[in-house]
Amino acid sequence: NELAISYSRVSIDANGTPSRRVLMLAYFVLIVALGTHPLSVVPGTKRAVASWRPDNKLINHHVRRNVRRHLRKRWVVQGDKQQKIDDINRRRGPDTPPPLYDDSSLLNRTFLGLFKAKMAAEVGELSPGEGFQGIIDMTKHGLINNRDRFSSPKDVQDASQRILRGLFPSWLLPAFRVMFAKPMPQVSGRMIALVTAVTCQWLMGPMEITNANTTRATLGTETGGLGIKVSRCRFLEESGCVSVCLNCCKIPTQRFFSEDMGVPMTMTPDYDDFSCQFDFLQTPLDPEMDEAYNVPCFSQCSTQRREPYLRGEDRASGNNVCADSVSRKL
């Protein structure tokens, strides 16, 4: 009962369904049209990936599945949109050369040496690099890439907070919380802003005291003198790593001011011009709302341990790692 019409060895069933011969012929015609050798179109081969596109509905299901696996190394999928990684994993920061910093003053040499000594005590070794470069070397190799000593980003953040805490006498921070932070939060915030602007320029570069940014929270009182604007962060530019910025600076510094000094503070880095805004007496945003947690790795980043996006429960701990060949949301 099955009739077949044959036209040059091409068969069509009586119900209008193309036979296997027709499908095979169409398959090879499609291969030739796309410029791919017939024998190379085997599920899982990289040669097929070079020619096939993930949105081609004519591709065999198995081929499409393997194509998607390989294309994960080249594309970032956000919902129903696709965006090239080359547009995301790009160089960040100012286009102009970094300024020259003078660390020869007695104040700068004193704080730089103290900070370097506390960091060496925390990481267990002293960098052979001199001056500020020694601090950058210990940050990258002693903190971020030291998996034996700091196995998680939370460990790196805790170590960085201990370094900041070690810069002060053990009695000073508890006394400051009791005598100033609790009874006089406004005065405490202005005091900290003034001292930070005077003593930390060797670490972050030029900065000025400004009004606190109240676009996210309302203090209910005057905000003058409760903010600091870092024009071009030296630490961020020298490290060239968003993971260093988050895990070694932003998160531990916010915790240090809030937990150890009793004055909440929010840091808002700008990864386009490397500026940073300090807002005292403002509680940091939730990691889910803070854009700094979702910034992909810089193309100039030399840090080996990277994860540029945060996975759900890891956001609160700043689990920021960049993949060497791809930046994608996990």
N, C-alpha and C positions, 0 to 999 in steps of 0.2 A: 504493500500500500504506500510505500514511500517513493515518491517521484523525485527525480533530480534533474536539473537542467545544467548541462556542462557547456561552458564557454571557455575555450582554450585552457582546459584543465582547472577551471574555477567552478566550484559547485555551490549551489544554493538549494536548501531544502524546500520542500513544498510549502511549508508554513512561513517562508520568507526569512528564516534564520540562516545566516552565513555558516557554511560548514567550516571545519577545522582548516581546510586548505585555504579558504578565503581569509581567515584570521591570520594564518601564518604569512600569507602574501602581504597583507596589510601591515603586519608586524615588521617585516623586512623593509617595506617601502618607508615606513616611519623611521626606521633606523638609518636608512640611507639619507632621508631628508634632513635628519638631525646631525648628520656627519659623523656617526659613530659606527665603528666596525661591528658587524653582527656578533662575532665571537666575544667581543668585549662586554656586551650587555649581559652580565651574569651578576645576580644579586651578591652584593658585598664587595665588588671590585671598584677600585678608585677611578678606573678609566671611565666607567659608566657615570660616575658622579660628576665628572668634568663636563658632560654633555647634557645630562638630564636636569630638569628644573623641578623643584618640589611642588609647584602649583599646576603641573601638567596632568590633566585628568586622564589622559590616554595611556599613562605609564602603568605597567603591571604593578599590582599591589606590593609584591615582594620587593621589586626594584625601588618603588617609592619609599618603602620602609627603610631600606639601606641607604638610600640617598639622603633621607632626613638625618640619619645617624652621622654621616660624614659632614653634612652641611652645618651641624651644630658647631663645628670648629670655625665656621666662617660667618655665621649670622647670629644676631640676637633676636629672639622672638619675644615680643611683648604683646600679649593678647593676640589680635588678628593682624598685627603689623609686624613688618620685618625691617630691621635697620642694620646697616653694615657696621661691623665692629670698628672698622677704620674710622668711622665718624664719631665713635664713642671713646674708644681706647686711644685718645689723642693726646698730644702734648698740651699741658696746661701751664698757666702762669704768664707773666709779662713777656713781651717780645724783646724788651731791652735787656742789655747785660746787667747782672746783679751789681749793686753799688759796692764800693770799697768800704770795709768796716775797720775802724781803728780800735784795737783791743789793747793798746799800749798804756792806757791810763791806769792809775793805781786801782781805782774802783772796779774797772772792768776786769783787770787781771786777778783781783781778789775774788770776785764772784765767780769768774770762769774757773779758776783753780779749785775753789770750794766745790762747785757743782761737779767738776770732773772727778774729784776725789770721792765724793759720795756715790757717783755713778760707778766708778771702778770698784768700790766696796760692795755694791749691790750685784754687779755682774760677775765679780770674781777675778777680773783682770784689768790691767791698765793699757789703754791703747797707745801704741808707739807714736801715733800722730800728735802733732803739736797744736796747741791752742784749740780753736773752735772745731777744726777738722777732727781732732781726737774725740770730741764729744759726738760728732756725727758717726764716726767709725764705731764707737761703742754702742750707739743707739741701734745701728743696723746689724752689727755682728754680735754684740753682747746681749741685746734685748730681743729684737725682732726675729733674728735668725738663730738664736740660741735655744734650740728645741730641747736640749738636754736639761737646761735649767728652767726654761719658761715654755711649757708645753702647750699653752693656750693663750689667746689674746687677753683673757682675764688675768693670767699670771703676769703678762707684760704690763697691764694697767696697774696692778697692785704694786709691782716693783717700781714703776714710775712715780706712783704716789708716795712710796716710802722714801724715794730719793728727795722729793720735795719736802717731805716731813723732816728728813735728816738735816736740812739746811738751817733749822732753827733749834735752839736749846729745848730740851724736853719739857721744861716748865712753861715756856713762853706761850705756846699755842693754847693749852688749857686755860691759862690766865687771861689770854686775850678774849676767849669765848665768854668767860664769866664777867670780866670787867668792862668789855666794850661791845662785843657782838650782840649779846642778849639785851642789855639795857639801852644801847645806843646804836641800832643797826645802820641808820643813815650816816652817822659820824664814822662808824667802822668801815662802811663801804667806801667813803671818800678817802679815809686814811689808807686803805689798801690800794685804791686806785693811784694815789699819789706816790706811795712807796714803790709800787710795781712799775710805774712810768719812769721813775728815776733809776731804779736798780736793775732793770731787766732789758735795757736796750741792747746790751751785748748779745743777748740770746735771741731776741725777736726783731731787732732793728728799731728804727725811729718810731716813736709813738707819741700820742697826745691825749690829754684828758678831755673827754667829751661828755655830753649828756647820755644817759642810758637809753637804749632803744626800747620804747614801750609799745611797739606795735603788736607784740604778742601777749603782753601782760601789763596791767595797770598797777603802778606802785601806790597811787593815791596821794603822793606827795611830790615835792620837787625832785627832779632827776638830775639836776646839774652836778657834775663832778662824779657821777656814779658810772661812767663809761670810759673805756680806753679804746682808741683806734690805732691799731698797728698798721702802718701804711704798706709795708711789704715784709712779711715774716721771713726772717733770715733762716730760722730753723726749718721751716717748710720748704723753702727754696733750695737749701743745701741738701736736704734729704731727698727731695723730689718724690716723696712717697705719701700717698693718702693714708695708708695704714699706719705709718709713723705719726702722722698728724693726729689721727684718731686715738690710737692706743697708747702713744707715748706723751701726748700733749693735751688734747681737748678733754678726753674723758677723765684721766687722772687729775688734771688741773681743776676741773669742775668739782670733782669729788673732794679734792684737798681743801678748796675754799669752803665748801658746804659742810663737810664732816669735821675737818681739823680746825678751821678758823671760825666756823659758825656763821659764815656769810655766803648765802647762795650766789652763784655766778653762772652766767651762760656765755659760752664762746661761740661765735658764728664766723667760721672761716669762709673766705671767698676764694675759690680755687681758680678763678680767672685772672685775678690780679694779685693773689697771695696776700691780700689784706685780711685783717681779723678784728672783729668787734667784741670787746669784753663788756658785758652788762651785769653789774653787781646788783644784788638784791632781787635777782630774777631767777626763778627755778628753771633748770634746763628743760628743754622740750623732751617729750617722750621720744625714744629712738624711732618709733614708727612715723613720727611727724617731722623729725629733723632731717633735712635734705643732706646734711653732711654724711649721714650713714649710707647713703645710696649713690655715692660718687664712685665711678669706676676707676681703675688704676690708671695712672699717668703713663704715657708712652715712654717718658724719660726715666721711669722708675727703675732703679737698679736692685731693689730688694728682691730676694729670691722667694721669700715666704709671703705669698700674696693670696688674698681672697677678696675681690672688690665688692661683692654683695653679701648681704647678711641673710641668714636663714632664720625665719620666724623667731624661735625662742633665743637665738644667739644674738639678736639685735641689741638687747640690753647690755650684753657684754662686749659689744663692738667687735664682733668676730669678722674682721675685715681682712680678707685674703685675696690676692689677685692671681688668677691663673696665668701662667707664663705665655700661653698662646691665645687665650681668649678671656674676655670679660663677659660673664653672663649671669643672670639672676638664678640662684639655685632654688 
